């Protein structure tokens, strides 16, 4: 893996790539460890499609989530917790509409 493009997110870190255009691993550092950690990792991020549909499914069952736009790239990021309490990030293309 090699270090590649990472937008300015307001804190230090690196995105690692493995020969493609999609970052496979996001690393951050110099941030304090949260008081309530979900485990040995902060969160898992996955590329996703169908933002409006996913949001509607979460709303229909009353699932808590935090939806935001990534600084710089405009990627939609939906953060939630899985049934075991691990934080999950679903990343959607900036062109997707709600």
C-alpha positions in Angstrom: 0.0 0.0 0.0 1.1 3.6 -0.6 0.1 6.9 0.7 -2.2 8.8 -1.7 -4.6 11.8 -2.0 -6.4 12.8 1.2 -8.6 15.9 1.5 -7.9 18.3 4.3 -10.2 17.0 7.1 -8.9 19.3 9.8 -6.7 16.7 11.5 -3.6 14.8 10.4 -3.8 11.4 8.8 -3.2 9.4 5.7 -5.2 7.4 3.1 -3.5 4.3 1.8 -4.1 2.9 -1.7 -3.2 -0.4 -3.3 -2.6 0.4 -6.9 -6.1 1.9 -7.6 -8.0 5.1 -7.4 -10.0 4.0 -4.3 -8.4 4.6 -0.9 -8.5 1.2 1.0 -7.4 2.3 4.4 -7.9 5.6 6.2 -5.6 6.4 9.1 -5.7 9.3 11.5 -3.3 10.3 14.3 -2.7 13.1 16.8 -6.3 13.0 17.9 -7.0 12.1 21.5 -8.5 8.6 22.1 -12.3 9.0 22.6 -13.5 8.3 26.2 -16.0 5.7 24.9 -14.1 3.6 22.4 -15.9 1.1 20.3 -13.0 -1.3 20.5 -9.4 -1.5 19.2 -10.4 0.4 16.0 -12.3 3.7 15.8 -14.6 2.7 12.9 -14.9 0.7 9.6 -15.7 2.5 6.4 -17.3 1.0 3.3 -18.2 2.4 -0.1 -21.9 2.3 -0.7 -24.6 3.2 -3.2 -28.3 4.2 -2.8 -28.0 6.9 -0.2 -31.7 7.9 -0.3 -32.8 4.3 0.0 -30.4 3.5 2.9 -31.5 6.6 4.7 -35.1 5.7 4.2 -34.5 2.2 5.6 -32.7 3.6 8.6 -35.5 6.1 9.2 -38.2 3.4 8.9 -36.8 1.4 11.7 -35.7 4.3 13.9 -32.0 3.6 13.6 -29.8 6.4 14.9 -27.2 7.7 12.4 -25.2 10.9 11.6 -25.2 12.0 8.0 -22.7 14.6 6.8 -20.7 15.8 3.8 -17.0 15.2 3.8 -15.0 18.4 3.7 -13.4 19.0 0.3 -14.6 15.9 -1.7 -18.3 16.3 -0.8 -18.6 12.6 -0.2 -21.8 11.7 1.8 -20.8 9.9 5.0 -23.4 8.1 7.0 -22.2 7.0 10.4 -24.0 4.4 12.6 -23.3 1.5 15.0 -23.7 -2.1 14.2 -25.5 -4.5 16.7 -22.2 -5.1 18.5 -21.5 -1.4 19.0 -18.8 -1.0 16.4 -19.0 2.3 14.5 -19.6 2.0 10.8 -19.2 4.6 8.1 -21.0 4.2 4.7 -19.5 6.5 2.0 -21.7 7.6 -0.9 -20.8 9.4 -4.1 -21.2 13.2 -3.8 -23.5 13.2 -6.8 -26.1 11.1 -5.0 -29.2 13.1 -4.0 -31.5 12.8 -1.0 
